[in-house]
């Protein structure tokens, strides 16, 4: 590459760099690259003080300033659906306060607010008052990683029972993500990995189980994912599952119906 060739480099999550707990080497690299006339850098990080001190002369964009309006609309839409589904009535002022609290605490992170809404939905299922819903928001950790921990801790003693099964579901998702593959055959793929009876089936022995039992076990897996993973994994229903007209063997063979 010629020395005059323009180069743009994107570096994500500087705060996650861990070299003896000091990002000195990384910062020296960034400073060196920034001095090159043909190089443009775009870096992202949580606003940790040491990183802010190092990059204080750079142009700054805050994520929440860019995504705040979109997150506000997202929260308003999802809360509206939840209120309607559970026939909950809150004053316009109360709804606005709840939406603003969630939007502000998200600090521009869609993942955080998506997870936080799961806690609000749980509160609505328990017929929480507005004050209790606001307390739910205030107690939520501000960082996504801690929010994950908080969600798992809510399982209490059950987490000891569920963690091996939950780890299997998480591992399936991570493996598919690493391979850049979509989740094949939806719930049936997870069911055949976790359900011992389905796990031992093959296309040759699939006639041993009828379609009704196969669907029942897929739906059971769906419930198990919700119970074991504390809302950190979600499933989506497909009409194919209800309308599929065939046998269990056809559903199990690769490249056929999604469940």
N, C-alpha and C positions, 0 to 999 in steps of 0.2 A: 504494500500500500504506500502510495506516495505521501511525502510529508505534508503536502498541502491538501490532502483529501479530508473533507469535513467529516467529523466523527461525533455522534451523539451517544452518550452512555447513560443508561438508567440503572440506578442502584436502589434496591428496595430494602426496607427494614434495617437501617443502620443500627438501631438500638438492639437488634438481636445478635450482632457480632460479638463473639466472646473469645477474646485472646487475653488470657490472664486478667479478665474483667476490665481491661483498659482498651479502648478503641484507638489508641495512639497510632498504631501502624496504619490502620485504615484511614484515619484522618490525614496522615502524611501523604498517603497515596492520592487521596482526593485533592489535597492542596496542590500536589505536583501536577495532576492532570488538569486542574483548573487554570494553570499557568500556560498551558499549551494553547496557542492561538486558534488552532483548528478543532479544538475539542469543546463540546458543550456537555455539561453534566446535569442530570436531574436525579435528585436523591430524595428518599422518603424516610421518615423516622417518627417515632413518638417524641414528644417535646421534652426529652431528658436534658437536664441542665448542661451537662458537659458537651453534648452534641450541639445544643443551642449556642453555647459559647464559641465553639469551633466554627459554626456556620453563620454567625450573626451578621456578617457582611453580605451574605447571599440574598437573593430575592426569595421571598417566602410566600407560599400559598398554604392556607389552612384548609384541611380537608372539609371541615364542617361548613366553611364559607361556600364551598363549591357544591356540596350535596345536601345542605340543610333543608332547602325547599323541597327537594325530592323525598327526603326522609319524612318531612312533615306530612306530605301528601300520602306517603305509604302508611304511616301510623294512623292517620285519619281514616283511610280506607279500611285498614284491617280492624281497627277498633269498631268502626261502624258496623262491619260484618259481624263481629263478635257480639256487640250489643243487640243487634237484630236477631241473631240466632238464639240468644238466651233471654230475649224479651226484656232487656235491661233499659231503664230510662234514667238518663242523667241530664241535668240542665246543660245548656249550651256552654255556660261558663265553666262548669265542672269538666266537661269533655275537653274544652280548650286548654285548661290547666294540665290535664293528664297528658294530652298530646304534646304540649310544650315541654313538660318535664321529661318525657321520653326522648323527644328530639334533641333537647339540650344535652342530656346525659350521654346520648349516643356519640356525640362529638364527630359526626360525619361517617360513622361506621355502620353500614347496613346490617352486617352480621350481628352486631351487638343488639340493635333494636329488634331484629327478627327473633333472637333468642329471648329478649326481655318480654316480648309480646306473648310468648308461651306462658310466662309466669302470670301475666295479666289475665290471660284466658283461664288459667287455673283458678285465679281469684274470682272471676265471674262465675265459674262453675260452682264455686263455694258460696255464691251470693254475697261477696264482700261488699262493704259499703265503700263510698268514694274515698273516705279517709283511709281505709285499709288498703285500697288500690294504690293510693299515693305512697303509703308506707312500703308497699311492695317495691315500687320504683326506687325509693330512697335507699332501700337496703341492698339493691343490686350492685355488685362490684362494677366499677367503671371500665375495667380492662376485660377483654374477651376471654383470655385464658382463665382469669379468676372467676368469670361468670360460668365457664364450663365446670370448674371445680365446685362452684356453688350449686349448680344444677345436679351434679352427681351426689353431693353431700345430702341433698334432700331425700335421696333414697334411703338414708339412714343405714340401719343394720342390713337392709335388703341388698345394699351394694356388694357386700361380701358374697352373697348368693348369686348375684347377677353378673359380676364383673367378667367372668370367663366367657359367658355367652355374649355379653356386650362387646368384649374385645374381638370376638369372631366377626360380628357385624361391622365394627369399625375397620377391621383388617381387610374385609372384603372391599369396602368402599375405597380405602387407601390404595389397595393393590390395583384396582381398576383405574383409579385416578393416576397412579404412577405409570400405568401402561397406556394412558390416554384412550381408554376404552369406555364406551357407554355400558351401563349396567344391563347385561343380557337377560331377557325374559323376566325382568322385574322381580316380583315377589317369589316366583318359583325358584329363581337362582339362589336367593337367600334361604328359602325353605329347604331346598335340597342340600344346602351346606350345613344347616343347623338341625333339621329334623332327622333323627336317626333312621326312621323307616324310609323316608324319601331319599336319604343319602345313599342307602344300599340298593336303590332301584337302578335299573338300566333300561334302555329301550326294549330289550328282549323280555324283561320281567315286568314291564309296566302294566301289562294286562292284569296283574295281581291286585291292582288298586283302581277303583272306578273314579270317574271325573269328579263326582260329588265329594269323595274323600280327599282327593287332591286339592280341590278348592278349599275345603274345610281346613286343611293343614296350612295352606297359603294364608288364609285369614288368621289362623292362630299365630303364624309367624309374624304377621303384621302387628298383632297385639303384643307379641313378645318384644318386638323391636321397640315399641312405644314404652313398654314397662321397664325394659333393661337399660335403655339408652337415655332415659330421663329427658326426652324431647330433643336430644342432640342429632338424631336421625329422624327423617320423616319419610313416609311412604305416600305415593299418589295412586289413587284408584284408576283403573282403566276399564272401559266398557267391554274390552275383549274378554275379560275374566267372566263376565256374566253371559256374554252372547256366544262364547266358543261352542261350536257344535262338533264334537269329535270325542276321541277317547283319551285316556291318560297317556297312552304311549305317544300319541301325536303331540301332546303338550310338552312331553319330556324331550323329544328328539330335538336336536339343535336346529335353529333356523325356522321354527314353526311359531305357533301362537305365543304372544306375550301374555303373562298373567300378572 
